[in-house]
Amino acid sequence: MIIKAQDWKRQSLASDPQIANKVSAMLATIKAQGDQAIEALALEYDQQTVEEIPLMPFEDYQLEPELAKAIRVAASRIQRFAEFQKEGVCNRTFDDEYGQFGQMVEPIERIGAYIPGGRFPLISTALMTLIPAKVAGSKVRIACSPSNNPALLAAASLAGATKFLRIGGVQAIAALAFGYRSEAPVDVVVGPGNAWVNEAKKQLQTIVKIDGVAGPSELLALCDSTQPIDWLALDALAQAEHDPLACSIIVSDDRPWLVSMLSYLEGNQSTKKLLSGKQVELIYAEDPIQMTALSESYAPEHLMLCHSGIDSKSLSNYGSLFMGANSAVALGDYITGPNHTLPTLGNARQNGGLNVLTFLRFLTIQTVNDQGRKELAQLAEQIATAEGLIFHAESLKVRQ
């Protein structure tokens, strides 16, 4: 049950062509039939009609006091982190001898947030998707979820949703991308979901911006022999419970510690089942160098660094880094502040997680003066001519 690092391979998660074909057919029907198709699919798959639920003030949901407090604190911390990300992102210009050049930063006007609610009503996702959009300045923030859990509605209200539609699955993503009833299409769709939701986002990304296509949850923990077995085991189990395909990997260069971890995990049938199903894997590495190489190759969604011999600066491929055993991934899932919507399936090598910049546009402005018109046109003409673009060259030549 303990695998050598050199023998370990990422599990293959090939996309299901049947899902892709069915989603394509559903989207084609919705595009042709509009609201009628969305409502028919909601009845078929959600077993409920599409409902616009007016959101009340947070206090009116009368949640249990401790839960209400937790949601408020989480919302406050998520907002603080989003505001921190936005610092320094502003309208700026510079002048040189050829004119003035700059950028304008504008919010994306209309956003849609998908909040899963099938297996679990993800209260935290309402906060994580809507608050950064609010901080960015997006004016229309539509939340979609198949759940009407009161705590989820309360969180969506507190996070700043301007509308809440009780609808899930492919039909929810289509309603956001194509528009529904009197609501125009949004400009960006964010939020995690199942294979059907992800496939819909994937197929619609030519007409609407998406935050990414999420795979099952991932955890990679790099551990030395001083780490508390029960803490790290529970961190692994916590991420594994997200989804039947979720995977938590614990890596160490101390074999006795891994043997103790294995013994702990085999202590009851439910955790033993996760081991046999490869939802939790234990890997033995020869040294910190091999551990680092494995992590950089894997590029996990969540990376826990619990090894005194590994410098965090040697690690750069991850969705979010959790330093030390105090920094439980579950804290990041809910309340520390950095976003929990993160890249999976190795995409951390190309992309970061959801953030306030997801909801911003960078527009550039150019004001060329007379000197710039003459001198830069002469130089640019050489490039245009080399490219063979005749009228580009002529438009530059006439300005010299």
C-alpha positions, 0 to 999 in steps of 0.5 A: 500500500506504500508506493515508491515515488518513482513507481507512482503515476497520476490516475487517468481521468479521461473525459466521458464521450457520452457525457460530452455528446449528451451535453452537446445535444442538450445545449443545442436544444436549449439554443433552439428552444430557449427557456422552454428547454431550460425548464423542461430539463430542470424538471427532468434532471432536478425534479423541480421547476426553475425558481427565482428566489428573492434573497432576504437580508442575511439576518432574516434567515435566522440561522443558528448563532454559531453558524451565522457567526462563522459565515460572517467571519468567513465572508469578512476574511474572503472580502479582505483577501479579495481587496488585498488582491485588488490593491495596486490594480488601477488605471495607470499611464506613462508618458514618453517622447512618443506620447501617452500610453496606459491602461484602464481597469474595468469590472466585467459587468455581468457574472454568473456563479454556479453553486453546487447543491446536489450532494452537499449545499456548498455554502462556502462556494457562494462566498468564494465566487460572489465576494470577489466579483463584488469587490471587483465591481461587477454590477450583476451577480447571478447565483445558480444552485439546485439547492434552496438550503437556508444557509446557502441562501443566506451566504449568497445574500451576504456575498452580494448576489443580485439574483438567485435562481434555483436551477442546477446542472447543464441547464443552469450553465446554459441559462447563464450563458444564453440568458433566461427569461428577462435576464440577459446572458452573463459575461463570465461563469465561475464555480465548480460542479460535476462532470456535466456542469464542467462539460457545459462550461467547456463547450460554452467557453467560446461565448462566455468566459469561464474560470476553468474546468474543474476536476476532482479535488486533490491534496498532496502533503509533503511530510517529515517524521515529526508530523502528527499522524492523525492531523495529516490523515484527517486532512487527506480524508477531508479532501477525499470525501468531496467526490468519489474520484477525489484523491489525497496523496501523502508523501514522506521520506520517512518509511516508519512514519508512512507505516504508522500512517498506513496503520492509522488509515487501516484502523476502520473500514471506511478509511480502509476502503478509501485506500483500496480505492486509491482515494488516499495514496501513500508514497515513499520518496528517497529524499526531499529532492525527489519529493519536490520533483514529484510535487512540481510534476503533479502540480496539485490543487492543494499542497501541504508543506510539512517538511522542514527540509523543503524550502517553499521557494523550490515549489511553484506548481500548486493551486494553493500552498498550506505551510505547516500542519496548522494550515489545514486545507479545510481552513482554506476551504472555508475561512482563511480568505484565499479562494478555494476555487483552484486548478486541478488535473495539473492545470496549476502549471498554467493557471491560478485559482479564482481571484478578483482579477477573474472579474476585471478587464484590462483596457489599453489606451494610446495617444501618439504625439507628432514625433511618435507618429513620424518616427514610430511609423517609419519603423513600423512600416519596415515590419509591415513590409516584411510581413507583406501587409501592403495597406498596413505599410501604406497607412504608416507611410502616409503619416511620415 
